[in-house]
């Protein structure tokens, strides 16, 4: 729903937006000249226009990553692009400019910008792929006699 403003109110809102954009750009250009509070610091990772759009148009909060959560690798660095796996551990990052490191099932370590949350469909496909892999291994480990017995049981022949 749009709010109706008088011309003077609209001018005042535009002035606030302009002043806010100017302040953000000035702080980003010369951060040592301003006292920026800790809670404000994440804002300066954004562009001034993006901050304004969030304030005036609304925003959506990015979901956080958690241990045992299914993710998809979105970076081709170190391979495994598109691979669906679980986060097994989250630690402090050792790379400059990174907050957290996400350790994955395959032993790799990724950063937030290299992964995304897996969709329910991707999770279901990966679980099915893993089940098929386990079944294939079981079947390969059976002797010929055990395979014949299993086939008879599956066909309903209970000798």
SENU-110077 format. One record per residue: x, y, z of N, C-alpha, C in turn. Coordinates in pm, whole numbers, padded with zeros to 5 digits, always signed. Each point is the difference from the previous one (the first is absolute). Example, Ala and Ser with C-alpha at 12.3 -4.5 7.8 and 13.67 -1.06 7.14 Angstrom:
2
+01319-00569+00780-00089+00119+00000+00090+00120+00000 -00035+00105-00072+00082+00119+00006-00077+00109+00073 
# end
This chain:
159
+00084-00117+00000-00084+00117+00000+00089+00124+00000 -00026+00093-00087+00076+00122-00013-00057+00108+00092 +00089+00072+00065-00042+00109+00089-00008+00128-00082 -00107+00076+00019-00016+00128-00071+00066+00109+00084 +00082+00083-00067+00070+00110+00066-00032+00131-00070 +00013+00108+00075-00009+00131-00064+00130+00025-00074 +00004+00103-00082+00122+00034-00074+00114+00030+00097 -00028+00074+00106+00103+00035+00099+00051-00126+00072 -00089-00092+00034+00041-00125+00065+00086-00083-00094 -00039-00009-00127+00077-00075-00098+00138+00060-00018 +00008+00135-00004+00130+00066-00012+00088-00033+00121 -00060+00000+00119+00075-00030+00122+00051-00145-00001 -00082-00094-00046+00042-00140-00010+00115-00013-00098 -00009+00068-00114+00108-00005-00099+00128+00060+00056 -00011+00106+00080+00119+00060+00062+00064-00099+00097 -00082-00070+00078+00054-00102+00093+00074-00107-00080 -00061-00046-00108+00064-00103-00083+00132+00049-00058 +00002+00126-00048+00122+00057-00058+00108+00014+00107 -00037+00052+00116+00097+00018+00109+00054-00135+00048 -00089-00096+00008+00041-00134+00044+00099-00060-00099 -00031+00009-00129+00089-00053-00103+00136+00071+00006 -00001+00134+00016+00123+00077+00009+00084-00045+00120 -00064-00019+00116+00072-00042+00121+00062-00139-00018 -00075-00092-00055+00052-00136-00021+00120+00001-00093 -00011+00076-00109+00113+00009-00094+00121+00064+00065 -00021+00104+00082+00111+00067+00068+00069-00095+00099 -00078-00075+00075+00058-00095+00096+00078-00109-00072 -00056-00049-00110+00071-00105-00076+00131+00054-00059 -00002+00126-00043+00120+00059-00061+00107+00032+00103 -00041+00039+00121+00095+00041+00104-00042-00058+00135 +00008-00134+00018-00051-00062+00122+00071+00046+00128 +00124+00044-00010+00074+00041+00119-00046+00136+00055 -00074+00076-00079-00046+00131+00044-00131-00006+00079 -00062-00116+00004-00131-00014+00064+00005-00106+00108 -00081+00021+00102-00016-00103+00102-00120-00086-00040 +00028-00118-00050-00106-00090-00044-00023-00103+00110 -00122-00013+00043-00034-00096+00105+00009-00141-00056 +00029-00098+00087+00015-00140-00044-00124-00049-00074 -00119+00036+00047-00121-00049-00066-00016+00060-00139 +00066+00115-00028-00010+00063-00131+00095-00060-00103 +00108-00062+00045+00106-00046-00090-00048-00092-00112 -00089-00097+00027-00045-00085-00112-00070+00077-00112 -00059+00115+00033-00067+00080-00103+00097+00048-00106 +00124+00025+00039+00095+00058-00093+00062-00103-00093 -00047-00124+00011+00034-00102-00100-00092+00016-00122 -00107+00077+00019-00098+00024-00107+00028+00134-00067 -00054+00017-00119+00004+00130-00067-00107+00089+00063 +00021+00130-00007-00094+00096+00059-00141-00019-00056 -00011-00021-00131-00132-00017-00062-00069-00127+00049 +00079-00106+00026-00058-00125+00050-00053+00019+00142 +00071+00076+00081-00047+00028+00137-00132+00075-00007 -00006+00099-00086-00125+00077-00013-00115-00086-00049 +00026-00085-00098-00107-00088-00049-00049-00091+00112 +00093-00049+00083-00042-00085+00112-00086+00078+00098 +00039+00123+00029-00076+00081+00095-00137+00040-00053 -00005+00036-00127-00124+00055-00053-00087-00100-00075 +00061-00105-00056-00078-00097-00076-00020-00131+00074 +00076-00020+00107-00006-00124+00075+00115-00092-00039 +00013-00110+00070+00111-00093-00022-00038-00140+00047 +00080-00094-00039-00016-00139+00041+00130-00042+00067 -00010-00066+00113+00119-00042+00075+00052-00130-00060 +00129-00001-00035+00064-00121-00050+00004-00105+00110 -00044-00122-00029+00008-00104+00104+00146-00035+00030 +00028-00026+00126+00135-00037+00042+00023-00148-00030 +00125-00039-00007+00036-00140-00016+00024-00062+00137 -00037-00128+00014+00016-00072+00126+00064-00135-00026 +00059-00056+00106+00058-00134-00011-00111-00101-00032 +00035-00103-00076-00091-00106-00046-00104+00049-00100 +00019+00117-00054-00092+00053-00099+00050-00035-00140 -00094-00030-00088+00033-00032-00138+00030+00129-00077 +00109-00002-00077+00039+00116-00081+00038-00047-00140 +00016+00095-00091+00051-00027-00134+00123+00088-00019 +00108-00058-00049+00122+00076-00028-00022+00081-00127 +00022+00132+00011-00024+00089-00114+00128+00056-00060 +00114-00043+00052+00129+00047-00050+00073-00118-00064 +00063+00026-00113+00075-00108-00066+00143-00008+00052 +00040+00094+00085+00132-00003+00060+00013-00127+00083 +00101-00079-00018+00022-00130+00065-00097-00107-00049 -00072+00022-00107-00090-00101-00055-00129-00014+00079 -00076-00102-00033-00126-00035+00065-00112+00102-00021 +00008+00079-00107-00107+00094-00029-00132-00075-00015 -00104+00047+00068-00133-00060-00010-00021-00120+00091 +00102-00041+00075-00011-00117+00086-00087+00033+00122 -00093-00089+00031-00088+00015+00115+00061-00078+00116 +00021+00066+00111+00055-00067+00117-00038+00074+00127 +00042-00054+00114-00034+00060+00128+00119+00075+00058 -00033+00103+00078+00102+00071+00078+00023-00084+00125 +00125-00037+00025+00027-00082+00119+00055+00083+00116 +00057+00116-00032+00054+00084+00106+00012+00144-00050 -00022+00094+00091+00017+00142-00032+00105+00055+00096 +00104+00063-00055+00107+00056+00082+00026+00144-00043 +00080+00069+00080+00044+00133-00040+00086-00014-00123 -00014+00093-00091+00079-00003-00124+00142+00047+00026 +00092-00054-00078+00138+00044+00011+00037+00092-00114 -00088+00020-00096+00027+00088-00113-00045+00143+00033 +00076+00096-00044-00033+00140+00023-00133+00034-00066 -00083+00072+00072-00128+00044-00055-00111-00103+00009 +00026-00116+00058-00101-00105+00014-00032-00020+00148 -00128-00019+00032-00040-00019+00139+00008-00146+00043 -00060-00087-00080-00012-00140+00038+00048-00092-00112 +00046-00118+00040+00038-00104-00096-00097-00116+00019 -00051-00053-00110-00096-00111+00003+00071-00125-00050 +00017-00097+00091+00068-00125-00034-00104-00101-00046 +00024-00059-00117-00098-00087-00064+00039-00147+00011 -00096-00085-00034+00020-00145+00011+00119-00052-00080 +00027+00063-00113+00109-00050-00084+00138+00045+00047 +00003+00070+00116+00127+00045+00056+00039+00139-00045 -00076+00058-00091+00033+00135-00046-00052+00104+00098 +00051+00119-00015-00040+00113+00083-00046+00111-00094 -00117+00053+00023-00056+00104-00087-00040+00121+00083 -00015+00112-00069-00047+00123+00062-00141+00029-00048 -00067+00090+00070-00140+00030-00024-00031+00031-00146 +00092+00069-00067-00023+00038-00139+00022-00116-00097 +00037-00118+00051+00027-00116-00086-00104-00111+00014 -00103+00025+00082-00104-00101+00023-00137+00069+00003 -00103-00082-00017-00138+00048+00017-00081-00113+00064 -00116+00034+00052-00087-00101+00059-00054-00091-00111 -00003-00129+00026-00055-00095-00096-00153+00006+00005 -00062-00020-00116-00146-00004-00007-00048-00137+00049 -00127-00011+00039-00052-00131+00040+00018-00106-00110 -00014+00040-00127+00016-00095-00111+00145-00048-00009 +00094+00091+00017+00142-00037-00006+00037-00094+00115 -00056+00026+00117+00026-00085+00116-00055-00140-00025 -00122-00009-00050-00062-00131-00028+00082-00077-00103 +00046+00068-00106+00080-00066-00103+00132-00051+00059 +00063+00079+00085+00128-00042+00059-00019-00118+00094 -00107+00002+00079-00028-00114+00089-00025-00127-00081 -00073+00012-00110-00025-00115-00087+00130-00051-00062 +00084+00094-00045+00129-00037-00059+00085-00075+00102 +00000+00047+00124+00080-00066+00104-00055-00138+00034 -00133-00012+00003-00062-00131+00026+00034-00098-00111 -00009+00046-00125+00035-00085-00115+00145-00045+00008 +00087+00089+00039+00143-00032+00011+00022-00107+00107 -00070+00012+00114+00012-00101+00107-00053-00135-00048 -00114+00002-00069-00057-00125-00050+00092-00066-00103 +00056+00081-00089+00093-00053-00100+00120-00068+00068 +00051+00063+00105+00114-00057+00071-00039-00133+00067 -00119-00001+00061-00048-00124+00062-00012-00112-00102 -00059+00032-00113-00019-00102-00104+00133-00051-00056 +00095+00088-00015+00132-00040-00051+00073-00091+00098 -00028+00017+00128+00067-00081+00103-00063-00139+00017 -00117-00024-00062-00067-00129+00012+00066-00103-00092 +00001-00122+00045+00047-00108-00087-00112-00032-00099 +00032-00080-00102-00101-00038-00099-00115-00074+00067 +00033-00089+00092-00103-00076+00071-00092+00094+00079 +00059+00098+00066-00080+00096+00078-00088+00085-00092 +00047+00033-00116-00079+00078-00096-00122-00080-00047 +00022-00130-00028-00109-00088-00043-00105-00009+00110 +00045-00018+00123-00093-00010+00115-00077+00131+00017 +00069+00112-00013-00065+00131+00013-00105+00019-00109 +00034-00036-00123-00094+00014-00112-00125-00083+00025 +00017-00122+00052-00116-00085+00030-00086+00063+00108 +00062+00057+00104-00076+00064+00108-00078+00120-00054 +00064+00077-00087-00067+00116-00054-00115-00037-00093 +00011-00117-00063-00107-00048-00087-00111-00067+00079 +00017-00012+00131-00104-00060+00084+00017-00149+00021 +00110-00059-00047+00027-00142+00018+00075-00016+00134 -00070-00047+00102+00058-00010+00135+00037-00144+00033 +00101-00053-00064+00044-00138+00025+00068-00012+00132 
# end
